[in-house]
């Protein structure tokens, strides 16, 4: 795939080079040649009309009007063109005017199409530049504010893969969710959570009761995993009414933290966005507040309460 993309990119660059170096100058030259031919054609029609009028009324400077049509016609048809009668001139004028009108109409349509394409390309370029600038501005803002996001298309797959590196660097984790059966669907994430559980650095707080959490593990054929994590659970946190709270507070060091959460998708086709609020000068106080609000002792009940 990488090799194919590199070949495709090289071909595109070669085509742009050939177009810019050879075909674009040729097209520009052909455009001006076409304009020149249309001007000459229009001038010829005017001279033919003038000659025809002079022949009809027998007045005017016939030679001034007639020399150009005679020159063009003699080049095209030889010496016989100089012997045209008045009727023949009239017929020729009509044919030339009709042909000229047709060519001008076609040229106008072609010109409109080319202009529309050129304007369309410029609009697309301007839109692309605007989108890139907006994206860069958004990324700069996110870096400053410590917020980054990742669109998720497939739940319990893309989101868990995204969460894994954050969980790996954690020294302690508090997870707020409903059923925790999703832990069993990613082996690396499951192993990391078991490590944290063994080190007593894991708290799992559910807005469901114990039976519902247990059922979510049974549906994943992971009841043994539930039993191994049983001591880490607290239930019925009260954060499930209305919009359910699903987030993770990660302790990286005594002073550094991260907060993982979901947000609505910003593009169609995404289930949601996973977001992380990292420790920066702008977010440190907010993370401290969130850390205090998500302390496990404030939420839920342990088994038997």
N, C-alpha and C positions, 0 to 999 in steps of 0.2 A: 504493500500500500504506500509506504514512504517513497519507494523508488518510483512508483507510478506518478505520485504527486510531483516529485522533483522533475520528471520528464515533462509532465504537463506544464509546470511553471516555466521550464526552459523553452518549451514550444511557444507559450504565450509571449514571453519576452522577445523571442525571435520574430514573431509576427508583428508585435508592436514596433520593433526596430525597422523591419522591412516596410511597414505601412508608413512610418514617420519619415524614412529616408527616401523611399521611391514612390509609393502609390499616392501619398498625400500631395506631393508637388505635381504629379501627373494629373490628378483630379482637379487641382486648382487651375492648372493650365488649360485643361479641357473645358472647365467652367467658363473662363474668360474667352476662349475661342468660340464657345457656343453663343455667348453674349454678342461677340463681334459679328458672327454670322447672322444673328437675328437683326442687328442694326443694319447690316448691308441689305438683308432681305426687305426690311421695312423701307429703306431708302429706294430700293428698286421698285417696290410697289408704288411709292409716291411718284416716282418719275413716270411709271407706266400710266398712272391715273392722270398726271399732268399732260402727257402726250395724247392720251385719249380725249381729254377735254379740248385741247388745241385742235385736234383733227375734227371734232364735232362742230365746233364753232368757227373753225378756220381763222382763229385769232391767237395771239400770244406768241412767245418766242419758242417755237416748236423745237428748234435745235438744242436749246438749253435743257429741255426735258427729255429729248429723244436720244441724246448721245449715250447716256448710261444704259438704258434698256437695250439699245442696239449693240453696245459693247458686250453686255452679258449674253444676249441671245446669239450673237455671232460666235462667241466662245463656245456656246453650247450646241448650236445648230448649223454653224457655218454661214456662208454668204447669203443663203436664201432667207435668213432672218431679217435682212434689211429691206425686203420687199413686202413686208406685211401691210395689208390693207387696214382701213379703219375698222371694219367689222372684226378682222382678226385681232386687232389691238384690243377691241372691246371684250372679246372672248378671253383673250389672254389676261387682261386686267381682272376680270371676274374670277378666273381660275387662280391667279396669283393671290388675290385678296382672300379667297376661301382657304387656300393652302396656308397663307400667312396666319390667318385667324386660328386655324387648327393647331399649327405649330406653337403659337403663342399660348393657346389654352393648355396644351400638353406641357409646355415649359413651365407655365404657372403652377400646374398641379405638381410637377416634379420638384419645383422650387419649394412649394409649400411642404411637401413630404420631407425633403432634405432639411428644411428649416425646423420642422417639428422634431425630427430625429436629433438634430443638433441641440435644440433647446431641451429636449428630453434627456440627452446625455449630460448636459450641464446641470440640469435639475437633480439628476441622480448623483452626480459628483458632489454637488452642494449638499444634498441630503446625507451622503456618506460622510462628508467632512463634518457636518453638524452632528451626526450620530457618534462619530469617533470622538469629537470634542466633548460631547455630552457624557460619553462613556468614560473618557479620561477624567473629566471633572468629578463624575460620580465616584470613580475609583480613588481619586485624590481625597475626596471628602470621606470616603469609607476608611481609607488608611489613617487619616487624621483622627477620625472618631473611633477607630478601632473596630469597625463593623465590616465584616465580609459575609457574602451569602453564596449559596450554591443551589441552583434549581434542581428539584427532585422530580423525576418522571416515574420511577418505579419505587413504591413504598416498600420498606423492609428490605431494601437492597441498596439503592443509591444512597439513601440517608445513613444507613449503618456503615457503609464503606466510607462515607464522609466523616462520620463520628469517630471511627477507629483511631486515626492519628492523634486526635485530641485526647481520647481516653488513654492512649499509650503514654503520653507525657504527663498524665495526671498523678498527683500524690494523694489525692482524695477526691471522691465523687459523691454528689447527692443528686439523684435522678427523680424527677416528678413525672408520673405517667399514670396510665390506667392499668391495663393488663400488660405484664412484662414478658409475654411469651416470645416477643420479637428477639429477645436476647439469644434464643436458641437457633435463630436462622442464620447467624454469621459466626462461624467457628472461632475466628481470631478475636472478635469482640467478646464472645462468650468466655474464652480463655482469659482475656484481660480482666473481665469483670470478676471471674473466679479468683484471680490473683489478688485483686483489691479486696475482695471479700475475705480471703485468707489473712490478709494483712490488717483486717478490721478498718479499712479505709473506704467502705462503701455503704451508702444508705439508699434504699429504694422505697420511695413514698408514693403510694397509690391512692387515687380517689375512690377506688372500688374496695369492697370487702374481701376478706381472705379467700372465701369460696370462689369468687369471681376471678381473682388473680390466679388461684390454683387451676381453675378451669382453662385459663388462657395458656398455661403451660401444658396441660393435658392435650389441648388441641394441636400443639406442636410436637406431641409425643416426647415431652421433655419434663415429665414429672420428677425424675431424679434430680434434674437441675434445680427445680423449685425447692426441693428438700435441702439441697446444698446451700441455697441462698436464703433459706427461710429466716435465719436470724437477722438478716439485713433489712427485712420488710417492716414497714408501718402502713396501716390501712386506714381507709375512710378519712382522708385528709380534709375533706370539705371543699376541695378545689375542682370538683367535677360538675357542679351545677352550672347550667348555661354553657359558656365556652370553656372547655376542659383545659387545664393547665398542663402542658407538656414541655419540660425544659430540663437542663442539667447545669448544675454549678460545679465547676472543676477547680480544685485547689492545686496549683502547680508548685507553689512554694509558700512559705508563711506570709508573703506579701503580694504574690502574683496569682491572679485568678482569671478564669474564662467563664463566660455564660453562653450556653448553647440553647437555641430556641427555634421555633418555627415561625414563618411569616407567610402571608398570602402570596401566590405566584404573581410575578410582574409580566409574564407572558403566557399566552394560551398554550396548553399542552403540558403544563407542569402541575403536579399534584400539590406542591407547596415549595417554599424555599427554606433551606436550613441556614441559619445565621449564627455567627459567633461574635460576641462582644469581647474583644481582647483588652488587655491591660495597657492603657496609654495615659498620658498626662490628662487627657480630656475625659477619660472614662474611669479613672481609678476610684474616684469618690462614688460614682454610680455603682461600680462593681462591689464596693464595700457595703453599700446600702442593700444591694441584691443579696449579698452574702449573708447579711444579718436577717433579711426577710426569709431566706431559704434554709435557715438552720433547722436541722431535723427535729429538734426538741419542740419546735413550735407547731408541728404538723403531724396529724395522723395518730393512730393507736397501734401499739404492739399487740401481738397475739395474746388473747386472754383478757385484755382490757375491755 
